[in-house]
């Protein structure tokens, strides 16, 4: 979490964590251009370090909705659920823990990726401004 105000270009990219919890929210790295769009109720984005892509905004939104639905299930019970499909607090906590482990595993797999996928065309080759 950044305290005070400063231009984004003045912030040290090495000071950002690759993800974690920030103010009760799950914080994941996003591209610097998407940072302003990455603040949701349960999930927030932090600028990704230089040279990394970060998580897509659509995936952050999906994760936010998933966490919201799990929170709603935990706070109120559905009367239509049968005895065999009954969700207890323990079962909901296990589901939340399982999803958290999957997210951590995906983040770890992303951090050890030996390469970053890049577009096949070099920068500036898509548009010819001289013509």
C-alpha positions as CSV (number, residue, x, y, z in Angstrom):
1,X,0.0,0.0,0.0
2,X,1.4,3.4,-0.9
3,X,1.1,6.2,1.6
4,X,1.1,9.8,0.6
5,X,1.0,11.0,-2.9
6,X,3.6,10.7,-5.6
7,X,3.8,10.4,-9.4
8,X,3.7,6.7,-10.5
9,X,7.0,7.2,-12.4
10,X,8.7,8.1,-9.1
11,X,7.8,4.9,-7.3
12,X,10.3,2.2,-7.1
13,X,9.0,-0.9,-8.9
14,X,11.0,-3.2,-6.6
15,X,9.0,-2.0,-3.6
16,X,5.8,-3.7,-4.8
17,X,5.0,-7.2,-3.6
18,X,4.0,-9.7,-6.2
19,X,0.7,-10.1,-4.4
20,X,-0.7,-10.6,-1.0
21,X,-3.3,-9.0,1.3
22,X,-3.6,-5.2,1.5
23,X,-6.2,-3.7,3.9
24,X,-8.3,-6.9,4.0
25,X,-8.2,-7.3,0.2
26,X,-6.4,-9.7,-1.9
27,X,-3.8,-7.7,-3.9
28,X,-2.5,-9.0,-7.2
29,X,-0.1,-7.4,-9.7
30,X,-1.7,-5.8,-12.8
31,X,-0.2,-4.0,-15.7
32,X,0.6,-0.3,-14.9
33,X,-1.9,0.9,-17.5
34,X,-4.7,-1.1,-15.9
35,X,-3.9,-0.2,-12.3
36,X,-6.6,2.6,-12.1
37,X,-9.3,0.1,-13.2
38,X,-8.2,-2.7,-10.8
39,X,-9.9,-1.8,-7.5
40,X,-12.9,-4.0,-6.6
41,X,-14.7,-4.8,-3.3
42,X,-12.6,-7.9,-2.3
43,X,-9.7,-7.8,-4.8
44,X,-7.3,-4.9,-5.6
45,X,-4.5,-4.5,-8.1
46,X,-1.0,-3.3,-7.5
47,X,1.3,-2.1,-10.3
48,X,3.3,-5.1,-11.6
49,X,7.1,-4.8,-11.5
50,X,8.9,-3.6,-14.6
51,X,9.0,-6.3,-17.3
52,X,6.0,-8.4,-16.1
53,X,2.5,-8.4,-17.4
54,X,0.4,-9.0,-14.3
55,X,-3.1,-10.4,-14.0
56,X,-5.9,-9.4,-16.5
57,X,-8.6,-7.1,-15.1
58,X,-11.3,-9.6,-16.2
59,X,-9.7,-12.3,-14.0
60,X,-9.6,-9.9,-11.0
61,X,-13.3,-9.2,-11.5
62,X,-14.1,-12.9,-11.8
63,X,-12.2,-13.5,-8.6
64,X,-14.0,-10.6,-6.8
65,X,-17.4,-12.0,-7.8
66,X,-16.4,-15.5,-6.6
67,X,-15.2,-14.2,-3.2
68,X,-18.4,-12.1,-3.0
69,X,-20.6,-15.1,-3.7
70,X,-18.8,-17.3,-1.2
71,X,-19.2,-14.5,1.4
72,X,-22.9,-14.3,0.7
73,X,-23.2,-18.1,1.0
74,X,-21.4,-18.0,4.4
75,X,-23.5,-15.2,5.7
76,X,-27.0,-16.5,4.8
77,X,-28.2,-20.0,4.1
78,X,-30.2,-21.0,1.1
79,X,-33.5,-22.7,2.2
80,X,-33.6,-24.7,-1.0
81,X,-30.5,-26.8,-0.2
82,X,-31.2,-30.3,0.9
83,X,-29.7,-32.1,3.8
84,X,-27.0,-33.7,1.6
85,X,-26.0,-30.4,0.0
86,X,-26.0,-28.5,3.3
87,X,-23.1,-26.0,3.5
88,X,-21.7,-25.7,7.0
89,X,-19.3,-23.0,8.1
90,X,-16.5,-25.6,8.1
91,X,-17.2,-26.6,4.6
92,X,-17.3,-23.0,3.3
93,X,-14.0,-22.3,5.1
94,X,-12.5,-25.4,3.4
95,X,-13.8,-24.0,0.0
96,X,-12.3,-20.6,0.7
97,X,-9.0,-22.2,1.7
98,X,-9.0,-24.4,-1.4
99,X,-9.5,-21.4,-3.7
100,X,-6.8,-19.4,-1.8
101,X,-4.3,-22.3,-2.3
102,X,-5.2,-22.4,-6.0
103,X,-4.6,-18.7,-6.4
104,X,-1.3,-18.9,-4.6
105,X,-0.3,-21.9,-6.8
106,X,-1.1,-20.0,-9.9
107,X,0.8,-16.9,-8.7
108,X,3.8,-19.1,-7.9
109,X,3.7,-20.8,-11.3
110,X,3.5,-17.4,-13.0
111,X,6.5,-16.1,-11.1
112,X,8.8,-19.1,-12.0
113,X,7.8,-18.9,-15.7
114,X,11.1,-18.9,-17.6
115,X,9.8,-16.5,-20.3
116,X,7.2,-13.9,-20.8
117,X,5.0,-14.3,-23.9
118,X,5.5,-11.3,-26.2
119,X,3.9,-10.3,-29.4
120,X,5.5,-11.7,-32.6
121,X,5.8,-8.3,-34.2
122,X,8.5,-5.9,-32.9
123,X,7.4,-2.6,-31.4
124,X,6.4,-0.1,-34.0
125,X,6.1,-2.7,-36.8
126,X,2.3,-2.8,-36.7
127,X,1.8,0.8,-37.8
128,X,3.8,2.7,-40.4
129,X,3.5,6.4,-39.7
130,X,5.7,7.5,-42.6
131,X,3.4,6.2,-45.4
